[in-house]
Amino acid sequence: MSSGRESGRESRQEGQQRSVVLMFPGTGAQHARMAAGLYGHEPVFTRAADAVLDLLGPESGAVRADWLTREPAPPLDADDRAAPLLFAVEYAMGRLVESWGVRPAAYLGHSMGECVAAVLAGVLTLSDAVMLLRERVRAQRAVPPGGMLAVAATPAELSGHLGDGVVVGALNAPRHTVLSGPERALRAVERRLAADGRTSRRLATRTAYHSPALDPVARETETLLRTVRRAAPRRPLYSAYLARPVREEDVLSTRFWAAQPTAPVLFWPTLDRLLGDGDRLLVEAGPGQSLTVLARGHRAVRSGRSAVLSTLPARALGPEEDRRAVRAARARLAAEGLLGAPGHSGVLPVDAPVS
């Protein structure tokens, strides 16, 4: 998807500073002990992660224990572990980066990462976002088993594989499409794709996110959302469900927020719009490097006008590697002149209410 905003800007002016965009991955990015090397070592990260986990109520201790152990009791592809732990790690990473004095120009979340982005942008309070997360997880328990399948193909090439509840759940790149649907139907699609010689990979989830299978979840949470206060973002929040920044009418729409588990994630069109709006340093503030890998394929990054930076290793490599990755990310931001004085960047303290 090309944009007129990009014409004549194929090279960045010498000395021109990129603006920072914080990106947050979605379900499937989680892995055992993700960012665990930062917990208890980085105070801001630790306080922020605890702020999320403590809002889980009686389950908080078990969720924290499963995060920090090498062999969690419920596997991390279970909704009641993947969702809260991803949220906690991503929120904590976002707060950590901002504590360095980084003032993001915008936020972008993939799937569940959009809720994290909405909190940091000031649209949702942390307590309301975690309440919404908990209610979605609870409602998902009644949804039949399903899954998601990443395929190296365009949506048009996969049109013959859709149906029987299987839909396009995400458009991550021009030839990186995610299918979503009920377990039995998705397995049949997986077999047909293999027979056709197409490369596919299961994502680490047991739920058919971004498909009609989650319509009951959307209906339940729409009622809840009528009680949730929402505010205009303090900084632009690019929605991967709209492929543009959210507007006031989006923020106020209960349907927009409720329907996110059923709506397709338009990550690539949103990234295209975001990079067309300016030269960026995209900072992936979450586990793994899935969004980093996708963004590296965009022509704005390949040309050098924009760049991408991960803050954590691609997989669990031990506490020291988590810390090394964070040090490297901070050094890169410093080298680009993007670190302000901590406490003077307009960033709220980690335990401040967000409204």
C-alpha positions as CSV (number, residue, x, y, z in Angstrom):
1,M,0.0,0.0,0.0
2,S,1.8,3.1,-1.1
3,S,1.1,6.6,0.0
4,G,1.7,10.0,-1.5
5,R,3.2,11.1,1.9
6,E,6.2,9.0,1.0
7,S,7.1,10.4,-2.4
8,G,10.3,12.4,-2.5
9,R,11.3,11.2,1.0
10,E,13.3,8.1,0.1
11,S,16.3,9.2,2.2
12,R,16.4,10.9,5.6
13,Q,18.0,14.3,5.9
14,E,21.4,14.1,7.7
15,G,20.8,15.0,11.4
16,Q,17.0,14.7,11.1
17,Q,15.8,13.0,14.3
18,R,13.3,10.1,14.0
19,S,10.4,10.1,16.4
20,V,9.8,7.1,18.7
21,V,6.8,4.8,18.3
22,L,6.3,2.1,20.9
23,M,4.9,-1.1,19.5
24,F,3.3,-3.9,21.5
25,P,2.9,-7.5,20.2
26,G,-0.2,-9.7,20.7
27,T,-1.1,-13.2,21.6
28,G,1.5,-15.7,20.3
29,A,4.5,-13.6,21.3
30,Q,4.5,-15.0,24.9
31,H,7.1,-17.6,26.0
32,A,8.2,-19.0,29.3
33,R,10.2,-16.6,31.5
34,M,9.8,-13.7,29.0
35,A,11.6,-10.7,30.5
36,A,11.9,-12.6,33.8
37,G,15.5,-11.4,34.1
38,L,14.2,-7.8,34.6
39,Y,11.9,-8.7,37.4
40,G,13.5,-7.7,40.7
41,H,16.4,-6.2,38.8
42,E,14.8,-3.1,37.1
43,P,12.7,-1.2,39.7
44,V,10.4,0.5,37.2
45,F,9.8,-2.7,35.3
46,T,9.1,-4.6,38.6
47,R,6.7,-2.0,40.0
48,A,4.8,-1.8,36.7
49,A,4.5,-5.6,36.3
50,D,3.4,-5.9,39.9
51,A,0.8,-3.2,39.4
52,V,-0.8,-5.3,36.6
53,L,-0.5,-8.7,38.4
54,D,-1.9,-7.3,41.7
55,L,-5.1,-6.3,39.8
56,L,-5.7,-10.0,39.0
57,G,-6.9,-10.5,42.6
58,P,-6.6,-14.0,44.1
59,E,-5.0,-15.4,40.9
60,S,-2.1,-13.0,41.0
61,G,0.3,-15.2,43.0
62,A,-0.2,-18.2,40.7
63,V,0.1,-16.2,37.5
64,R,3.4,-14.6,38.8
65,A,4.8,-18.0,39.8
66,D,4.0,-19.4,36.4
67,W,5.7,-16.5,34.8
68,L,8.9,-16.9,36.7
69,T,9.3,-20.6,36.6
70,R,10.9,-22.5,33.7
71,E,8.0,-25.0,33.6
72,P,4.7,-23.3,34.2
73,A,1.8,-25.5,35.3
74,P,-0.7,-24.3,32.8
75,P,1.2,-23.8,29.5
76,L,1.5,-20.2,28.4
77,D,-0.7,-20.7,25.4
78,A,-3.6,-21.0,27.8
79,D,-5.7,-17.7,27.8
80,D,-5.6,-17.3,31.6
81,R,-1.8,-17.2,31.5
82,A,-0.9,-15.7,28.1
83,A,-3.2,-12.7,28.3
84,P,-2.3,-11.3,31.8
85,L,1.4,-12.1,31.5
86,L,1.7,-10.5,28.0
87,F,-0.2,-7.5,29.3
88,A,2.0,-7.2,32.4
89,V,5.3,-7.6,30.5
90,E,4.4,-5.2,27.7
91,Y,3.0,-2.5,30.1
92,A,6.1,-2.8,32.2
93,M,8.4,-2.6,29.2
94,G,6.6,0.5,28.0
95,R,6.9,2.1,31.4
96,L,10.6,1.2,31.6
97,V,11.4,2.8,28.2
98,E,9.4,5.9,29.1
99,S,11.2,6.1,32.4
100,W,14.4,6.8,30.5
101,G,13.0,10.1,29.4
102,V,11.7,8.8,26.0
103,R,8.6,10.7,24.9
104,P,6.9,8.5,22.3
105,A,5.3,10.3,19.3
106,A,2.8,7.5,19.0
107,Y,1.7,4.0,20.1
108,L,0.8,1.0,18.0
109,G,-0.4,-2.3,19.4
110,H,-1.0,-5.7,17.7
111,S,-4.2,-7.5,18.8
112,M,-4.2,-7.4,22.6
113,G,-1.2,-5.1,22.5
114,E,-3.6,-2.3,21.5
115,C,-5.1,-2.4,25.1
116,V,-1.6,-1.9,26.5
117,A,-1.0,1.0,24.0
118,A,-4.4,2.5,25.0
119,V,-3.4,2.6,28.7
120,L,0.0,4.3,28.0
121,A,-1.7,6.7,25.6
122,G,-4.1,7.6,28.4
123,V,-7.3,6.3,26.8
124,L,-8.0,3.6,29.4
125,T,-7.0,3.4,33.0
126,L,-4.8,0.5,34.0
127,S,-7.4,-0.9,36.4
128,D,-10.2,-0.7,33.7
129,A,-7.9,-2.3,31.1
130,V,-7.0,-5.2,33.4
131,M,-10.7,-5.6,34.3
132,L,-11.6,-5.8,30.6
133,L,-8.8,-8.3,30.1
134,R,-10.0,-10.5,32.9
135,E,-13.6,-10.4,31.7
136,R,-12.5,-11.4,28.2
137,V,-10.5,-14.3,29.5
138,R,-13.5,-15.4,31.6
139,A,-15.9,-15.2,28.7
140,Q,-13.5,-17.1,26.4
141,R,-13.8,-20.2,28.6
142,A,-17.1,-20.9,27.0
143,V,-15.7,-20.6,23.4
144,P,-15.0,-23.9,21.7
145,P,-11.3,-24.7,21.1
146,G,-9.7,-23.0,18.1
147,G,-6.5,-21.6,17.0
148,M,-4.5,-19.4,14.6
149,L,-2.3,-20.3,11.6
150,A,0.3,-18.0,10.1
151,V,0.7,-18.6,6.3
152,A,3.2,-17.3,3.9
153,A,0.6,-16.1,1.4
154,T,-1.6,-13.2,0.5
155,P,-5.3,-13.2,1.6
156,A,-6.3,-13.6,-2.0
157,E,-4.2,-16.7,-2.4
158,L,-6.0,-18.2,0.7
159,S,-9.5,-17.4,-0.4
160,G,-10.2,-21.0,-1.3
161,H,-9.3,-22.1,2.3
162,L,-11.8,-19.8,4.0
163,G,-15.2,-20.9,5.3
164,D,-16.5,-23.3,7.9
165,G,-15.6,-20.6,10.5
166,V,-12.0,-20.1,9.2
167,V,-11.4,-16.4,8.4
168,V,-8.5,-14.0,7.9
169,G,-7.6,-13.0,11.4
170,A,-4.6,-10.8,10.7
171,L,-2.7,-9.2,7.9
172,N,0.8,-8.9,9.2
173,A,2.7,-8.3,6.0
174,P,2.0,-8.5,2.2
175,R,2.7,-12.3,2.3
176,H,2.2,-13.0,6.0
177,T,-1.5,-13.7,6.6
178,V,-2.9,-15.3,9.8
179,L,-6.0,-17.5,9.5
180,S,-8.2,-18.1,12.6
181,G,-11.0,-20.5,13.3
182,P,-12.4,-23.5,15.1
183,E,-9.9,-26.3,15.8
184,R,-11.2,-29.0,13.6
185,A,-11.7,-26.7,10.6
186,L,-8.3,-25.1,11.1
187,R,-6.6,-28.5,11.2
188,A,-8.3,-29.4,7.9
189,V,-7.0,-26.1,6.4
190,E,-3.5,-26.9,7.7
191,R,-3.5,-30.2,6.0
192,R,-4.7,-28.8,2.7
193,L,-2.0,-26.0,2.8
194,A,0.7,-28.6,3.4
195,A,-0.6,-30.7,0.5
196,D,-0.4,-27.5,-1.7
197,G,3.2,-27.0,-0.6
198,R,2.4,-23.8,1.4
199,T,4.4,-22.9,4.5
200,S,2.3,-22.4,7.6
201,R,2.9,-22.2,11.4
202,R,0.6,-22.5,14.4
203,L,0.6,-19.6,16.8
204,A,0.8,-20.3,20.5
205,T,-2.9,-19.9,21.3
206,R,-5.8,-22.2,21.8
207,T,-8.4,-19.6,20.9
208,A,-9.6,-18.4,17.5
209,Y,-8.9,-14.8,18.1
210,H,-10.2,-12.2,15.5
211,S,-12.9,-14.5,14.2
212,P,-16.7,-14.8,14.6
213,A,-16.0,-17.6,17.2
214,L,-15.5,-14.7,19.8
215,D,-18.8,-13.0,19.0
216,P,-20.2,-14.0,22.5
217,V,-17.1,-12.4,24.1
218,A,-17.7,-9.2,22.2
219,R,-21.4,-9.1,23.3
220,E,-20.6,-9.6,26.9
221,T,-17.8,-7.0,27.1
222,E,-19.8,-4.4,25.2
223,T,-22.2,-4.2,28.2
224,L,-19.2,-3.9,30.6
225,L,-17.6,-1.2,28.5
226,R,-20.5,1.1,29.0
227,T,-19.3,1.6,32.6
228,V,-15.6,2.2,31.5
229,R,-14.5,5.8,31.3
230,R,-12.4,6.6,28.2
231,A,-10.4,9.7,27.3
232,A,-8.8,11.1,24.2
233,P,-5.2,9.9,23.7
234,R,-2.5,12.2,25.0
235,R,-0.4,11.1,22.0
236,P,-1.6,9.5,18.8
237,L,-2.8,5.9,19.2
238,Y,-2.6,4.0,15.8
239,S,-5.3,1.3,15.8
240,A,-4.5,-1.9,14.0
241,Y,-8.2,-2.4,13.6
242,L,-8.7,0.9,11.8
243,A,-5.4,1.3,10.0
244,R,-5.2,4.9,11.3
245,P,-5.0,6.9,14.5
246,V,-8.1,6.6,16.7
247,R,-10.5,9.6,16.7
248,E,-12.8,10.9,19.4
249,E,-15.7,8.9,18.0
250,D,-13.6,5.7,18.1
251,V,-12.6,6.3,21.7
252,L,-16.2,6.8,22.8
253,S,-17.6,3.8,20.8
254,T,-18.2,0.8,23.1
255,R,-18.6,-1.3,19.9
256,F,-15.1,-0.4,18.7
257,W,-13.5,-1.7,21.9
258,A,-15.8,-4.7,22.4
259,A,-15.4,-6.0,18.8
260,Q,-11.6,-6.1,18.9
261,P,-11.4,-9.9,19.7
262,T,-13.5,-10.6,16.6
263,A,-12.1,-8.0,14.2
264,P,-9.1,-8.7,11.9
265,V,-5.8,-7.1,12.8
266,L,-4.6,-4.9,10.0
267,F,-1.0,-4.5,11.2
268,W,0.6,-4.0,7.8
269,P,-1.8,-1.3,6.5
270,T,-1.5,0.4,9.9
271,L,2.3,0.3,9.9
272,D,2.2,1.6,6.3
273,R,0.1,4.6,7.4
274,L,2.3,5.2,10.5
275,L,5.6,5.2,8.5
276,G,4.0,7.4,5.9
277,D,3.2,10.0,8.5
278,G,6.9,10.5,9.4
279,D,10.3,9.0,9.9
280,R,10.2,6.7,13.0
281,L,12.3,4.7,15.3
282,L,9.9,1.7,16.0
283,V,10.6,0.3,19.5
284,E,9.1,-3.1,20.1
285,A,8.3,-3.1,23.9
286,G,7.4,-6.7,24.5
287,P,8.6,-10.3,24.4
288,G,10.1,-11.8,21.3
289,Q,10.8,-9.8,18.2
290,S,7.8,-10.6,15.9
291,L,6.9,-7.0,15.2
292,T,10.6,-6.1,14.7
293,V,10.9,-8.8,12.0
294,L,7.7,-7.7,10.2
295,A,8.7,-4.0,10.3
296,R,12.2,-4.7,8.9
297,G,10.4,-5.7,5.7
298,H,8.8,-2.3,5.2
299,R,10.4,-0.2,2.5
300,A,10.7,2.8,4.8
301,V,12.9,0.7,7.1
302,R,14.8,-0.9,4.3
303,S,15.6,2.5,2.8
304,G,17.0,3.7,6.1
305,R,14.4,6.5,6.6
306,S,12.9,4.7,9.5
307,A,14.4,2.0,11.8
308,V,13.3,-0.6,14.2
309,L,14.6,-1.7,17.6
310,S,13.7,-4.6,19.9
311,T,14.0,-4.3,23.7
312,L,14.0,-8.0,24.5
313,P,15.6,-11.2,23.1
314,A,13.7,-13.3,20.5
315,R,13.4,-16.1,23.0
316,A,14.3,-16.9,26.6
317,L,18.1,-16.9,26.9
318,G,18.5,-16.3,30.6
319,P,18.4,-13.2,32.9
320,E,21.6,-11.7,31.7
321,E,20.5,-11.7,28.1
322,D,17.3,-9.9,29.0
323,R,19.3,-7.2,30.8
324,R,21.8,-7.0,27.9
325,A,19.0,-6.5,25.4
326,V,17.6,-3.7,27.5
327,R,21.0,-2.0,27.9
328,A,21.5,-2.2,24.1
329,A,18.1,-0.7,23.5
330,R,18.7,2.2,25.8
331,A,22.2,2.8,24.3
332,R,20.6,2.9,20.8
333,L,18.0,5.4,21.9
334,A,20.7,7.5,23.5
335,A,22.8,7.4,20.4
336,E,19.8,8.8,18.4
337,G,19.4,11.6,20.9
338,L,16.0,10.3,22.1
339,L,16.6,10.1,25.8
340,G,15.4,13.1,27.9
341,A,15.9,13.7,31.6
342,P,13.9,11.0,33.5
343,G,11.0,12.7,35.3
344,H,11.0,15.6,32.8
345,S,9.6,14.0,29.7
346,G,5.9,14.3,30.4
347,V,5.7,10.6,31.4
348,L,3.6,9.7,34.4
349,P,5.3,7.9,37.2
350,V,4.7,4.1,37.0
351,D,2.2,4.1,39.9
352,A,0.3,7.3,38.9
353,P,-3.3,7.0,37.9
354,V,-3.8,7.3,34.2
355,S,-7.0,9.1,33.1
